[in-house]
C-alpha cells in the first residue's frame, strides 16, 4: 500500500510571497489532515477534511492560509502572503473512514521563509 | 483546553540501558492516546494507541502503558536504531484531531 505523498519536499521563499503544498492521501482514506510542525515542537492541526468537507479549521490562520480538497482525494494548502513565522514542516496525514484513531503521515514539506 | 507535556525533552542512553519516557496529559474525556516515532526529515510513524487506564501494548523493545493522567513508553535494552523523537498525542471524546506533545528526542549510543 502506497503511503501519503507530499510535494515539494523543500521550499524556500521570501516573506510576502505565496506558496502551495500538495498532498495525495492513502487510497480509500476519507479523512485528510494538514499539520504544522515548528522546529522542536509537536505537530499542530491546521485543518481536517472528511471527504470534500471541512471538519475542523479552528487553528488555520484564515487571513493567509487556505486549503481545498477537490473530489475528496488530493488536497492543496496555500499560504499567501508568507511570514517569517510560517517557517516550519507542513505534514499531511490521512485515516480510514470512521477510524480516525490511526493517522498515517507523509514525509512533510519543509518551508523556509527568508 | 487539551494539553500534552512530555519529559524529558532529550535523553541519551547507552545501548542496552533501559529507560522510560513520560507523557502527561489533560483532556476533557480521553478517546485515545497515541505514540508516534519520528525520524529526522520524515513524518511521524504510528506506534500504539491506548484507550483506557491500565491498558498496555508492546512492540519489539517498546511497551506503552496508560494511567488516568499519564502514559509511559518503556524501552528495554535499546539499540542505536531506536534513536528518534517519540511523540505522544491525545484525542478527546467527540473530537478527531490529535493534540501532540513536544516530543522526547532519544539518542542511543553504541
gemmi code that builds the backbone of each chain (N, CA, C; Angstrom):
import gemmi

chains = {
    "A": [
        ("UNK", (0.867, -1.206, 0.000), (0.000, 0.000, 0.000), (0.886, 1.233, 0.000)),
        ("UNK", (0.649, 2.113, -0.987), (1.443, 3.332, -1.057), (1.080, 4.237, 0.101)),
        ("UNK", (2.070, 4.981, 0.589), (1.846, 5.892, 1.699), (1.320, 7.229, 1.242)),
        ("UNK", (1.266, 8.179, 2.171), (0.835, 9.540, 1.875), (1.964, 10.241, 1.117)),
        ("UNK", (1.607, 10.834, -0.012), (2.598, 11.527, -0.835), (2.459, 13.034, -0.665)),
        ("UNK", (3.598, 13.720, -0.596), (3.599, 15.170, -0.489), (4.651, 15.750, -1.421)),
        ("UNK", (4.350, 16.934, -1.943), (5.352, 17.662, -2.724), (5.092, 19.157, -2.624)),
        ("UNK", (6.134, 19.985, -2.769), (7.533, 19.566, -2.839), (8.038, 19.123, -1.471)),
        ("UNK", (9.237, 18.606, -1.387), (9.809, 18.230, -0.096), (10.429, 19.424, 0.601)),
        ("UNK", (10.931, 20.348, -0.174), (11.563, 21.543, 0.385), (11.149, 22.761, -0.450)),
        ("UNK", (11.018, 23.910, 0.253), (10.681, 25.144, -0.452), (11.263, 26.312, 0.324)),
        ("UNK", (11.934, 27.192, -0.397), (12.463, 28.419, 0.204), (11.837, 29.587, -0.534)),
        ("UNK", (11.215, 30.491, 0.215), (10.597, 31.672, -0.383), (10.925, 32.895, 0.465)),
        ("UNK", (10.681, 34.067, -0.107), (10.846, 35.304, 0.650), (9.506, 35.678, 1.268)),
        ("UNK", (9.583, 36.427, 2.365), (8.344, 36.847, 3.020), (7.505, 37.663, 2.036)),
        ("UNK", (6.214, 37.543, 2.223), (5.193, 38.171, 1.379), (4.953, 37.422, 0.069)),
        ("UNK", (5.772, 36.412, -0.245), (5.488, 35.596, -1.426), (4.427, 34.555, -1.079)),
        ("UNK", (3.928, 33.856, -2.078), (2.941, 32.808, -1.866), (3.565, 31.453, -2.167)),
        ("UNK", (2.964, 30.401, -1.570), (3.473, 29.041, -1.760), (2.305, 28.069, -1.643)),
        ("UNK", (2.430, 26.943, -2.322), (1.386, 25.915, -2.262), (2.016, 24.551, -2.070)),
        ("UNK", (1.360, 23.727, -1.270), (1.801, 22.372, -0.993), (0.713, 21.409, -1.440)),
        ("UNK", (1.157, 20.247, -1.904), (0.217, 19.245, -2.410), (0.303, 17.965, -1.614)),
        ("UNK", (-0.841, 17.301, -1.440), (-0.884, 16.046, -0.695), (-1.805, 15.054, -1.396)),
        ("UNK", (-1.343, 13.829, -1.516), (-2.171, 12.734, -2.015), (-2.269, 11.680, -0.925)),
        ("UNK", (-3.435, 11.469, -0.342), (-3.547, 10.527, 0.789), (-3.502, 9.075, 0.341)),
        ("UNK", (-3.499, 8.196, 1.319), (-3.569, 6.765, 1.039), (-4.923, 6.464, 0.404)),
        ("UNK", (-4.911, 5.615, -0.605), (-6.140, 5.281, -1.324), (-7.215, 4.756, -0.373)),
        ("UNK", (-8.405, 5.332, -0.481), (-9.508, 4.882, 0.359), (-9.647, 5.630, 1.675)),
        ("UNK", (-8.666, 6.463, 1.997), (-8.735, 7.232, 3.246), (-9.574, 8.483, 3.018)),
        ("UNK", (-10.709, 8.563, 3.720), (-11.627, 9.670, 3.510), (-11.231, 10.916, 4.291)),
        ("UNK", (-10.482, 10.726, 5.367), (-10.133, 11.862, 6.225), (-8.698, 12.306, 5.949)),
        ("UNK", (-8.530, 13.601, 5.762), (-7.219, 14.170, 5.453), (-6.941, 15.328, 6.394)),
        ("UNK", (-5.711, 15.397, 6.882), (-5.307, 16.417, 7.845), (-4.063, 17.153, 7.332)),
        ("UNK", (-3.998, 18.447, 7.634), (-2.775, 19.227, 7.460), (-2.311, 19.682, 8.850)),
        ("UNK", (-1.042, 19.398, 9.151), (-0.428, 19.814, 10.411), (0.751, 20.738, 10.112)),
        ("UNK", (1.019, 21.637, 11.046), (2.225, 22.468, 11.003), (3.128, 22.041, 12.152)),
        ("UNK", (4.398, 21.753, 11.847), (5.344, 21.370, 12.884), (6.518, 22.338, 12.866)),
        ("UNK", (6.564, 23.191, 13.872), (7.686, 24.114, 14.042), (8.822, 23.364, 14.716)),
        ("UNK", (10.047, 23.708, 14.365), (11.232, 23.007, 14.872), (11.207, 22.892, 16.389)),
        ("UNK", (11.355, 21.653, 16.869), (11.404, 21.417, 18.305), (10.035, 21.274, 18.955)),
        ("UNK", (8.964, 21.323, 18.163), (7.616, 21.202, 18.696), (6.902, 20.013, 18.053)),
        ("UNK", (5.795, 19.629, 18.669), (4.960, 18.598, 18.073), (4.076, 19.190, 16.994)),
        ("UNK", (3.526, 18.351, 16.116), (2.629, 18.848, 15.067), (1.386, 19.504, 15.652)),
        ("UNK", (0.900, 20.549, 14.963), (-0.319, 21.242, 15.357), (-1.287, 21.190, 14.190)),
        ("UNK", (-2.521, 20.743, 14.449), (-3.502, 20.618, 13.377), (-3.880, 21.988, 12.822)),
        ("UNK", (-3.839, 22.100, 11.493), (-4.318, 23.304, 10.826), (-5.742, 23.114, 10.311)),
        ("UNK", (-5.985, 22.001, 9.620), (-7.293, 21.771, 9.024), (-7.506, 20.286, 8.824)),
        ("UNK", (-8.759, 19.860, 8.961), (-9.142, 18.474, 8.758), (-10.305, 18.413, 7.777)),
        ("UNK", (-10.184, 17.532, 6.785), (-11.247, 17.293, 5.801), (-11.822, 15.891, 5.992)),
        ("UNK", (-13.128, 15.782, 5.839), (-13.790, 14.491, 5.714), (-14.397, 14.502, 4.308)),
        ("UNK", (-13.837, 13.668, 3.443), (-14.164, 13.744, 2.005), (-13.904, 15.177, 1.515)),
        ("UNK", (-14.904, 15.868, 0.969), (-14.679, 17.227, 0.481), (-14.874, 18.290, 1.542)),
        ("UNK", (-15.536, 17.926, 2.644), (-15.945, 18.919, 3.614), (-14.931, 19.168, 4.715)),
        ("UNK", (-14.917, 20.405, 5.231), (-14.037, 20.787, 6.330), (-14.683, 20.400, 7.657)),
        ("UNK", (-13.944, 19.641, 8.468), (-14.431, 19.225, 9.787), (-13.941, 20.177, 10.865)),
        ("UNK", (-12.666, 20.587, 10.767), (-12.072, 21.452, 11.797), (-11.025, 22.331, 11.144)),
        ("UNK", (-11.220, 23.622, 11.190), (-10.195, 24.574, 10.712), (-10.004, 25.683, 11.733)),
        ("UNK", (-10.255, 25.348, 13.011), (-10.224, 26.353, 14.071), (-8.842, 26.965, 14.284)),
        ("UNK", (-7.778, 26.240, 13.927), (-6.435, 26.769, 14.132), (-5.766, 27.191, 12.826)),
        ("UNK", (-6.522, 27.318, 11.787), (-5.988, 27.759, 10.496), (-6.032, 29.284, 10.434)),
        ("UNK", (-4.880, 29.942, 10.238), (-4.884, 31.415, 10.098), (-5.517, 31.809, 8.768)),
        ("UNK", (-6.786, 32.044, 8.797), (-7.553, 32.148, 7.558), (-7.261, 33.418, 6.769)),
        ("UNK", (-6.580, 34.377, 7.403), (-6.243, 35.586, 6.651), (-5.129, 35.321, 5.645)),
        ("UNK", (-4.373, 34.227, 5.847), (-3.260, 33.973, 4.929), (-3.203, 32.529, 4.439)),
        ("UNK", (-3.816, 31.619, 5.161), (-3.795, 30.199, 4.801), (-5.141, 29.793, 4.203)),
        ("UNK", (-5.069, 28.949, 3.186), (-6.289, 28.358, 2.631), (-5.982, 26.926, 2.210)),
        ("UNK", (-7.019, 26.108, 2.197), (-6.839, 24.713, 1.798), (-8.090, 24.237, 1.082)),
        ("UNK", (-7.879, 23.324, 0.167), (-9.022, 22.729, -0.522), (-8.751, 21.258, -0.789)),
        ("UNK", (-9.824, 20.519, -0.951), (-9.721, 19.095, -1.257), (-10.799, 18.775, -2.286)),
        ("UNK", (-10.439, 18.964, -3.517), (-11.376, 18.744, -4.607), (-11.544, 17.249, -4.840)),
        ("UNK", (-12.780, 16.841, -5.102), (-13.109, 15.447, -5.428), (-12.776, 14.478, -4.302)),
        ("UNK", (-12.514, 14.987, -3.098), (-12.320, 14.124, -1.947), (-11.056, 13.290, -1.957)),
        ("UNK", (-10.067, 13.696, -2.779), (-8.828, 12.907, -2.823), (-7.654, 13.826, -2.492)),
        ("UNK", (-7.011, 14.387, -3.530), (-5.861, 15.256, -3.307), (-6.266, 16.524, -2.582)),
        ("UNK", (-5.260, 17.125, -1.943), (-5.500, 18.389, -1.253), (-4.338, 19.342, -1.496)),
        ("UNK", (-4.647, 20.630, -1.455), (-3.642, 21.677, -1.586), (-3.768, 22.643, -0.427)),
        ("UNK", (-2.641, 22.992, 0.172), (-2.571, 24.000, 1.232), (-1.785, 25.184, 0.676)),
        ("UNK", (-2.343, 26.376, 0.806), (-1.696, 27.570, 0.275), (-1.463, 28.593, 1.378)),
        ("UNK", (-0.339, 29.302, 1.255), (-0.026, 30.408, 2.156), (0.205, 31.643, 1.286)),
        ("UNK", (-0.548, 32.704, 1.589), (-0.407, 33.942, 0.817), (-0.897, 35.124, 1.630)),
        ("UNK", (-0.041, 36.070, 1.996), (1.405, 36.092, 1.835), (2.096, 35.408, 3.012)),
        ("UNK", (3.284, 34.873, 2.773), (4.010, 34.171, 3.822), (4.706, 35.151, 4.769)),
        ("UNK", (4.807, 34.722, 6.035), (5.532, 35.468, 7.043), (6.704, 34.618, 7.532)),
        ("UNK", (7.654, 35.268, 8.189), (8.823, 34.543, 8.692), (8.410, 33.401, 9.628)),
        ("UNK", (7.368, 33.655, 10.445), (6.946, 32.655, 11.428), (6.251, 31.444, 10.803)),
        ("UNK", (6.046, 31.474, 9.489), (5.463, 30.316, 8.812), (6.514, 29.255, 8.489)),
        ("UNK", (7.777, 29.555, 8.751), (8.838, 28.557, 8.532), (8.571, 27.357, 9.427)),
        ("UNK", (8.407, 26.201, 8.816), (8.005, 25.001, 9.539), (7.971, 23.837, 8.558)),
        ("UNK", (7.686, 22.657, 9.089), (7.390, 21.499, 8.243), (5.873, 21.342, 8.200)),
        ("UNK", (5.344, 21.204, 7.001), (3.907, 21.028, 6.820), (3.651, 19.559, 6.499)),
        ("UNK", (2.940, 18.916, 7.401), (2.684, 17.481, 7.318), (1.253, 17.225, 6.888)),
        ("UNK", (1.095, 16.282, 5.996), (-0.235, 15.816, 5.607), (-0.421, 14.411, 6.173)),
        ("UNK", (-1.601, 14.118, 6.661), (-1.900, 12.791, 7.194), (-3.276, 12.358, 6.696)),
        ("UNK", (-3.515, 11.061, 6.702), (-4.840, 10.565, 6.323), (-5.229, 9.391, 7.206)),
        ("UNK", (-6.521, 9.128, 7.275), (-7.019, 7.995, 8.056), (-8.251, 7.423, 7.362)),
        ("UNK", (-8.557, 6.169, 7.733), (-9.685, 5.471, 7.096), (-11.011, 6.083, 7.537)),
        ("UNK", (-12.054, 5.870, 6.747), (-13.381, 6.326, 7.168), (-13.772, 5.707, 8.494)),
        ("UNK", (-14.355, 6.499, 9.377), (-14.863, 6.070, 10.674), (-13.760, 5.525, 11.580)),
        ("UNK", (-12.513, 5.767, 11.246), (-11.409, 5.279, 12.058), (-10.312, 6.321, 12.081)),
        ("UNK", (-10.504, 7.350, 12.867), (-9.514, 8.416, 12.899), (-8.468, 8.169, 13.973)),
        ("UNK", (-8.495, 6.999, 14.569), (-7.501, 6.714, 15.581), (-6.096, 6.679, 14.997)),
        ("UNK", (-5.912, 5.953, 13.939), (-4.592, 5.801, 13.361), (-4.458, 6.721, 12.155)),
        ("UNK", (-3.633, 7.734, 12.331), (-3.367, 8.666, 11.242), (-1.999, 8.333, 10.663)),
        ("UNK", (-1.930, 8.296, 9.348), (-0.695, 7.968, 8.642), (-0.168, 9.243, 7.986)),
        ("UNK", (1.093, 9.540, 8.287), (1.680, 10.810, 7.869), (2.550, 10.663, 6.629)),
        ("UNK", (2.571, 11.731, 5.835), (3.510, 11.840, 4.739), (4.847, 12.359, 5.242)),
        ("UNK", (5.830, 12.516, 4.332), (7.171, 12.935, 4.745), (7.271, 14.413, 5.084)),
        ("UNK", (6.270, 15.194, 4.686), (6.272, 16.619, 5.001), (6.958, 17.476, 3.960)),
        ("UNK", (6.628, 18.774, 4.007), (7.297, 19.789, 3.184), (7.949, 20.774, 4.131)),
        ("UNK", (9.265, 20.914, 4.003), (9.977, 21.870, 4.857), (9.979, 23.229, 4.176)),
        ("UNK", (9.320, 24.212, 4.796), (9.238, 25.573, 4.256), (10.156, 26.498, 5.044)),
        ("UNK", (10.970, 27.227, 4.311), (11.807, 28.265, 4.906), (11.409, 29.595, 4.294)),
        ("UNK", (11.028, 30.534, 5.157), (10.661, 31.876, 4.702), (11.773, 32.834, 5.126)),
        ("UNK", (12.373, 33.526, 4.153), (13.510, 34.415, 4.455), (13.106, 35.888, 4.323)),
    ],
    "B": [
        ("UNK", (-8.747, 23.419, 27.850), (-8.004, 23.115, 26.625), (-7.157, 21.859, 26.849)),
        ("UNK", (-7.176, 20.970, 25.870), (-6.400, 19.738, 25.970), (-4.906, 20.034, 25.886)),
        ("UNK", (-4.138, 19.387, 26.764), (-2.691, 19.639, 26.793), (-1.917, 18.353, 26.978)),
        ("UNK", (-0.747, 18.314, 26.359), (0.150, 17.166, 26.481), (1.551, 17.679, 26.767)),
        ("UNK", (2.196, 17.139, 27.806), (3.561, 17.526, 28.166), (4.410, 16.277, 28.241)),
        ("UNK", (5.518, 16.284, 27.513), (6.401, 15.126, 27.503), (7.705, 15.448, 28.226)),
        ("UNK", (8.229, 14.448, 28.900), (9.519, 14.614, 29.585), (10.293, 13.307, 29.537)),
        ("UNK", (11.645, 13.382, 29.523), (12.407, 14.610, 29.345), (12.346, 15.098, 27.904)),
        ("UNK", (12.876, 16.295, 27.645), (12.917, 16.791, 26.270), (13.907, 15.996, 25.443)),
        ("UNK", (15.004, 15.606, 26.071), (16.022, 14.821, 25.386), (16.593, 13.797, 26.358)),
        ("UNK", (16.992, 12.649, 25.830), (17.505, 11.560, 26.653), (18.574, 10.814, 25.875)),
        ("UNK", (19.731, 10.669, 26.499), (20.822, 9.893, 25.904), (21.043, 8.633, 26.732)),
        ("UNK", (21.071, 7.498, 26.082), (21.286, 6.221, 26.745), (22.385, 5.447, 26.042)),
        ("UNK", (23.004, 4.545, 26.786), (23.920, 3.605, 26.167), (23.111, 2.423, 25.636)),
        ("UNK", (23.600, 1.808, 24.603), (22.949, 0.621, 24.066), (22.734, -0.390, 25.183)),
        ("UNK", (21.506, -0.902, 25.303), (21.183, -1.872, 26.327), (20.687, -1.279, 27.642)),
        ("UNK", (20.744, 0.055, 27.755), (20.334, 0.729, 29.002), (18.846, 1.074, 28.916)),
        ("UNK", (18.028, 0.383, 29.670), (16.577, 0.570, 29.622), (16.163, 1.866, 30.311)),
        ("UNK", (15.042, 2.454, 29.862), (14.535, 3.686, 30.457), (13.077, 3.877, 30.063)),
        ("UNK", (12.497, 4.982, 30.531), (11.100, 5.284, 30.236), (10.944, 6.746, 29.851)),
        ("UNK", (10.017, 6.999, 28.930), (9.635, 8.345, 28.537), (8.240, 8.616, 29.097)),
        ("UNK", (8.019, 9.863, 29.530), (6.760, 10.206, 30.172), (5.911, 11.130, 29.305)),
        ("UNK", (4.607, 10.931, 29.357), (3.644, 11.784, 28.664), (2.516, 12.084, 29.648)),
        ("UNK", (2.451, 13.339, 30.107), (1.371, 13.761, 30.993), (0.327, 14.498, 30.169)),
        ("UNK", (-0.945, 14.268, 30.479), (-1.973, 14.883, 29.652), (-3.161, 15.364, 30.484)),
        ("UNK", (-3.823, 16.373, 29.967), (-5.128, 16.794, 30.476), (-6.045, 16.886, 29.269)),
        ("UNK", (-7.183, 16.232, 29.380), (-8.119, 16.181, 28.254), (-9.524, 16.052, 28.807)),
        ("UNK", (-10.461, 16.642, 28.107), (-11.861, 16.586, 28.527), (-12.491, 15.291, 28.041)),
        ("UNK", (-12.087, 14.186, 28.665), (-12.585, 12.882, 28.235), (-11.691, 12.289, 27.171)),
        ("UNK", (-10.953, 11.255, 27.552), (-9.973, 10.683, 26.622), (-10.636, 9.666, 25.707)),
        ("UNK", (-10.423, 9.870, 24.407), (-10.877, 8.872, 23.437), (-9.728, 7.911, 23.133)),
        ("UNK", (-8.509, 8.449, 23.026), (-7.353, 7.620, 22.754), (-6.063, 8.391, 22.983)),
        ("UNK", (-5.006, 7.671, 23.364), (-3.675, 8.252, 23.500), (-2.764, 7.515, 22.532)),
        ("UNK", (-1.974, 8.282, 21.787), (-1.191, 7.742, 20.688), (0.296, 7.988, 20.914)),
        ("UNK", (1.096, 7.033, 20.518), (2.541, 7.215, 20.458), (2.990, 7.082, 19.000)),
        ("UNK", (3.840, 8.042, 18.614), (4.424, 8.039, 17.285), (5.942, 8.138, 17.425)),
        ("UNK", (6.627, 7.633, 16.421), (8.068, 7.786, 16.300), (8.340, 8.673, 15.093)),
        ("UNK", (9.276, 9.622, 15.250), (9.615, 10.489, 14.120), (11.123, 10.521, 13.933)),
        ("UNK", (11.574, 10.094, 12.766), (12.983, 10.167, 12.393), (13.237, 11.496, 11.694)),
        ("UNK", (14.487, 11.987, 11.744), (14.803, 13.281, 11.117), (14.414, 13.316, 9.646)),
        ("UNK", (13.710, 14.377, 9.245), (13.332, 14.541, 7.854), (12.172, 13.679, 7.409)),
        ("UNK", (11.503, 13.029, 8.349), (10.377, 12.154, 7.992), (9.141, 12.532, 8.804)),
        ("UNK", (7.987, 12.038, 8.344), (6.775, 12.246, 9.090), (6.661, 11.253, 10.238)),
        ("UNK", (5.810, 11.555, 11.213), (5.614, 10.627, 12.337), (5.111, 9.270, 11.864)),
        ("UNK", (5.615, 8.223, 12.533), (5.225, 6.849, 12.236), (4.443, 6.301, 13.420)),
        ("UNK", (3.240, 5.794, 13.153), (2.365, 5.307, 14.216), (2.976, 4.109, 14.938)),
        ("UNK", (2.900, 4.140, 16.281), (3.371, 3.017, 17.108), (2.210, 2.329, 17.831)),
        ("UNK", (1.520, 3.078, 18.698), (0.488, 2.491, 19.561), (-0.697, 3.437, 19.724)),
        ("UNK", (-1.854, 2.823, 20.022), (-2.993, 3.558, 20.556), (-3.422, 2.888, 21.847)),
        ("UNK", (-3.640, 3.681, 22.897), (-4.151, 3.188, 24.172), (-5.475, 3.874, 24.438)),
        ("UNK", (-6.452, 3.123, 24.951), (-7.796, 3.665, 25.079), (-8.251, 3.863, 26.516)),
        ("UNK", (-7.747, 3.043, 27.453), (-8.236, 3.153, 28.822), (-7.123, 2.874, 29.813)),
        ("UNK", (-7.286, 3.444, 31.014), (-6.291, 3.274, 32.074), (-6.072, 1.794, 32.356)),
        ("UNK", (-4.805, 1.428, 32.513), (-4.440, 0.046, 32.772), (-4.051, -0.727, 31.527)),
        ("UNK", (-4.312, -0.148, 30.377), (-4.003, -0.827, 29.124), (-2.501, -0.763, 28.850)),
        ("UNK", (-1.977, -1.816, 28.261), (-0.580, -1.892, 27.881), (-0.484, -2.461, 26.474)),
        ("UNK", (0.513, -1.976, 25.701), (0.768, -2.530, 24.383), (2.272, -2.622, 24.175)),
        ("UNK", (2.683, -3.651, 23.447), (4.106, -3.892, 23.233), (4.411, -4.061, 21.761)),
        ("UNK", (5.624, -3.608, 21.403), (6.114, -3.805, 20.048), (7.623, -3.858, 20.114)),
        ("UNK", (8.173, -5.010, 19.892), (9.619, -5.232, 19.960), (10.147, -4.757, 21.325)),
        ("UNK", (11.010, -3.755, 21.337), (11.615, -3.323, 22.608), (10.801, -2.233, 23.301)),
        ("UNK", (9.662, -1.877, 22.760), (8.839, -0.803, 23.294), (7.581, -1.344, 23.967)),
        ("UNK", (7.240, -0.732, 25.111), (5.978, -1.031, 25.770), (5.352, 0.266, 26.246)),
        ("UNK", (4.092, 0.475, 25.883), (3.381, 1.672, 26.289), (2.339, 1.312, 27.329)),
        ("UNK", (2.234, 2.167, 28.372), (1.251, 1.974, 29.419), (0.471, 3.262, 29.612)),
        ("UNK", (-0.725, 3.139, 30.214), (-1.604, 4.296, 30.363), (-2.246, 4.319, 31.742)),
        ("UNK", (-2.211, 5.510, 32.379), (-2.995, 5.761, 33.579), (-3.967, 6.884, 33.272)),
        ("UNK", (-4.701, 7.348, 34.273), (-5.700, 8.391, 34.029), (-5.068, 9.759, 33.772)),
        ("UNK", (-3.772, 9.907, 34.079), (-3.135, 11.211, 33.930), (-1.887, 11.189, 33.065)),
        ("UNK", (-1.335, 9.982, 32.829), (-0.087, 9.942, 32.079), (0.099, 8.601, 31.376)),
        ("UNK", (1.032, 8.632, 30.453), (1.413, 7.418, 29.751), (2.930, 7.318, 29.780)),
        ("UNK", (3.414, 6.083, 29.796), (4.846, 5.844, 29.752), (5.170, 4.995, 28.527)),
        ("UNK", (6.296, 5.329, 27.926), (6.833, 4.489, 26.862), (8.137, 3.909, 27.401)),
        ("UNK", (8.081, 2.616, 27.704), (9.248, 1.939, 28.249), (10.049, 1.347, 27.105)),
        ("UNK", (11.349, 1.566, 27.156), (12.206, 0.987, 26.120), (13.215, 0.064, 26.817)),
        ("UNK", (13.196, -1.180, 26.416), (14.014, -2.208, 27.056), (15.187, -2.586, 26.160)),
        ("UNK", (16.379, -2.540, 26.742), (17.610, -2.900, 26.018), (17.654, -2.247, 24.640)),
        ("UNK", (17.611, -0.910, 24.596), (17.539, -0.231, 23.304), (18.784, -0.422, 22.450)),
        ("UNK", (18.577, -0.273, 21.134), (19.646, -0.340, 20.151), (19.778, 1.028, 19.475)),
        ("UNK", (20.918, 1.292, 18.841), (21.089, 2.597, 18.173), (19.958, 2.935, 17.204)),
        ("UNK", (19.380, 1.928, 16.558), (18.299, 2.191, 15.599), (17.000, 2.655, 16.262)),
        ("UNK", (16.949, 2.621, 17.576), (15.793, 3.157, 18.302), (15.901, 4.668, 18.493)),
        ("UNK", (17.019, 5.248, 18.100), (17.202, 6.695, 18.203), (16.194, 7.403, 17.304)),
        ("UNK", (15.437, 8.323, 17.880), (14.391, 9.050, 17.161), (13.731, 10.009, 18.142)),
        ("UNK", (12.804, 10.820, 17.642), (11.946, 11.605, 18.523), (10.637, 10.845, 18.697)),
        ("UNK", (10.221, 10.692, 19.944), (8.975, 9.989, 20.243), (7.921, 11.017, 20.650)),
        ("UNK", (6.817, 10.983, 19.929), (5.728, 11.935, 20.130), (4.532, 11.247, 20.766)),
        ("UNK", (3.910, 11.939, 21.698), (2.692, 11.481, 22.347), (1.564, 12.426, 21.925)),
        ("UNK", (0.368, 11.896, 21.714), (-0.769, 12.733, 21.326), (-2.039, 12.184, 21.955)),
        ("UNK", (-2.998, 13.071, 22.213), (-4.287, 12.654, 22.750), (-5.401, 13.065, 21.802)),
        ("UNK", (-6.456, 12.289, 21.855), (-7.668, 12.581, 21.097), (-8.810, 12.594, 22.098)),
        ("UNK", (-9.553, 13.695, 22.122), (-10.632, 13.840, 23.092), (-11.915, 13.193, 22.581)),
        ("UNK", (-12.775, 12.855, 23.516), (-14.087, 12.325, 23.154), (-14.822, 13.339, 22.286)),
        ("UNK", (-15.422, 12.877, 21.221), (-16.184, 13.762, 20.352), (-15.338, 14.550, 19.372)),
        ("UNK", (-14.024, 14.366, 19.420), (-13.131, 15.092, 18.503), (-12.352, 14.084, 17.669)),
        ("UNK", (-11.793, 14.554, 16.592), (-10.966, 13.684, 15.765), (-9.523, 14.150, 15.705)),
        ("UNK", (-9.282, 15.424, 15.996), (-7.915, 15.913, 15.869), (-7.049, 15.358, 16.990)),
        ("UNK", (-5.745, 15.270, 16.717), (-4.753, 14.866, 17.698), (-4.078, 16.110, 18.248)),
        ("UNK", (-3.891, 16.144, 19.564), (-3.120, 17.204, 20.215), (-1.807, 16.579, 20.662)),
        ("UNK", (-0.710, 17.064, 20.109), (0.604, 16.469, 20.340), (1.364, 17.172, 21.447)),
        ("UNK", (2.237, 16.412, 22.107), (3.258, 16.987, 22.962), (4.440, 17.412, 22.113)),
        ("UNK", (5.462, 17.942, 22.776), (6.600, 18.487, 22.037), (7.612, 17.418, 21.660)),
        ("UNK", (7.437, 16.216, 22.221), (8.308, 15.113, 21.859), (9.493, 14.940, 22.799)),
        ("UNK", (10.028, 13.727, 22.818), (11.285, 13.414, 23.521), (12.271, 12.915, 22.479)),
        ("UNK", (13.421, 13.590, 22.420), (14.450, 13.192, 21.471), (15.354, 12.174, 22.144)),
        ("UNK", (15.301, 10.931, 21.664), (16.038, 9.818, 22.261), (17.245, 9.470, 21.405)),
        ("UNK", (18.411, 9.399, 22.056), (19.641, 9.010, 21.370), (20.217, 7.798, 22.083)),
        ("UNK", (20.485, 6.747, 21.319), (21.080, 5.533, 21.859), (22.504, 5.415, 21.322)),
        ("UNK", (23.471, 5.493, 22.203), (24.880, 5.396, 21.802), (25.350, 3.946, 21.800)),
        ("UNK", (26.094, 3.557, 20.749), (26.574, 2.158, 20.682), (27.663, 1.885, 21.722)),
    ],
}
model = gemmi.Model(1)
for chain_id, residues in chains.items():
    chain = gemmi.Chain(chain_id)
    for i, (resn, *xyz) in enumerate(residues, 1):
        res = gemmi.Residue()
        res.name, res.seqid = resn, gemmi.SeqId(i, " ")
        for name, pos in zip(("N", "CA", "C"), xyz):
            atom = gemmi.Atom()
            atom.name, atom.element = name, gemmi.Element(name[0])
            atom.pos, atom.b_iso = gemmi.Position(*pos), 0.0
            res.add_atom(atom)
        chain.add_residue(res)
    model.add_chain(chain)
structure = gemmi.Structure()
structure.add_model(model)
structure.setup_entities()
